[in-house]
Amino acid sequence: MNPPVRAAVLASPEYPFTPVDAPIKLDQNESSLDLPDALKAQVLEQLQALTWNRYPDLNGEALSAAIGAHDGWPAAGTVAVTGSNMLIALLVQLAGMGARVLTVKPNFALYALDAKLWGAELIEVPLGPSFATDVDALIAQIEAGREALAGRVGPAGVIFVPRPHAPTGSLCALSDIERLAQASQGWLLVVDEAYHQFAGPSAMDIARRHEHVVLLRTFSKAWGLAGARLGYALTSEVVARQLRKLVAPFAVSVFQSVCAHVALAHPQFMHDRVAATIAERERVFKALQAHPTWKVLPSAANFLLIRTPDAAQAYASLLSGGVLVRKQDSYFGLQGCIRVTIGTREENDAFLRAAGLSAA
Ligand SMILES: Cc1ncc(COP(=O)(O)O)c(C=O)c1O
């Protein structure tokens, strides 16, 4: 007999991830490098001096101020929670429940999973050639929805556009995001910038000009703090005030907060690592051109998508060489695809060797 839970939850699959052990782990788009030792020591020292028996800030006010100061965004429009994963669910609850979630496909799995869990109608627009985000088709969906939603009270829903796109690494032009922002009144437009540091200018200026735009960011990728679990939204004060109502009180722990404060006070390590990752991404991209059967896609993120004749076979043969990557062939349009995270130079060389290529 089913447990007494909502039908939408019963019908939803679990998050598609199985942990696998391997000497070289390039499967989750994390940073291969831990927080520098000196900064880790500072975190531990600050944690030692803090009281753990008291609740932290109600809404992570000090943390929002530090993030806002670093990113150039007002604290009042900054909402930090346990990972941007959590924010995806909260944004669906904020504007998508009983309404729509509009996104692209393939996409980061959580947009669709959360749409189902929270009872939103899911509309997925296939990516265009070269995995480009088809903004015209997204706008057409918005227009088509206008009539269907006419007379209805409440938001039309929430739009998720990852930029760079995950899991392909393609980059939607800022001019297209601007067009989407102009066309999406009545919706929340979420630009998921989990990988923005690897991609050049962000959509920040667009978000400044449009109240309904939300930027999603994370400490899990460029900052190398996936284990700390911290993500945040940058948006207008009016949207942030409503979003905060959905965040559980005292949601950001002292550990998360201290990690972020220390990292934000020493951003140079992050900038250096991002530069190294971009250089490595281009080196690995070039080396992969020599593969007889694989086709690598250009990427603006810290990973590369590769189309192979057989994803399961490519995955298994890399794993037997000690390198763990992610199969992506179950996603729409990604037959044969695997995804590899850009690691350190040594890790990337091991990946290229396991792929039968010489490391240039
Ligand atoms: C596009 C995208 N958004 C959000 C996330 C979630 O990040 P977080 O670790 O902050 O929950 C990921 C993680 O892989 C991602 O790829």
PDBQT file of the ligand as one rigid body, heavy atoms in Angstrom, charges set to zero:
ROOT
HETATM    1  C1  LIG A 401      22.365  24.261 -13.713  1.00  0.00    +0.000 C 
HETATM    2  C2  LIG A 401      22.477  23.928 -12.265  1.00  0.00    +0.000 A 
HETATM    3  N1  LIG A 401      21.729  24.615 -11.391  1.00  0.00    +0.000 NA
HETATM    4  C3  LIG A 401      21.784  24.357 -10.075  1.00  0.00    +0.000 A 
HETATM    5  C4  LIG A 401      22.603  23.370  -9.563  1.00  0.00    +0.000 A 
HETATM    6  C5  LIG A 401      22.580  23.081  -8.104  1.00  0.00    +0.000 C 
HETATM    7  O1  LIG A 401      23.610  23.650  -7.408  1.00  0.00    +0.000 OA
HETATM    8  P1  LIG A 401      23.679  23.636  -5.822  1.00  0.00    +0.000 P 
HETATM    9  O2  LIG A 401      24.868  22.815  -5.479  1.00  0.00    +0.000 OA
HETATM   10  O3  LIG A 401      23.827  25.080  -5.430  1.00  0.00    +0.000 OA
HETATM   11  O4  LIG A 401      22.419  23.061  -5.274  1.00  0.00    +0.000 OA
HETATM   12  C6  LIG A 401      23.414  22.632 -10.432  1.00  0.00    +0.000 A 
HETATM   13  C7  LIG A 401      24.265  21.562  -9.913  1.00  0.00    +0.000 C 
HETATM   14  O5  LIG A 401      24.882  20.781 -10.574  1.00  0.00    +0.000 OA
HETATM   15  C8  LIG A 401      23.343  22.919 -11.830  1.00  0.00    +0.000 A 
HETATM   16  O6  LIG A 401      24.063  22.220 -12.708  1.00  0.00    +0.000 OA
ENDROOT
TORSDOF 0
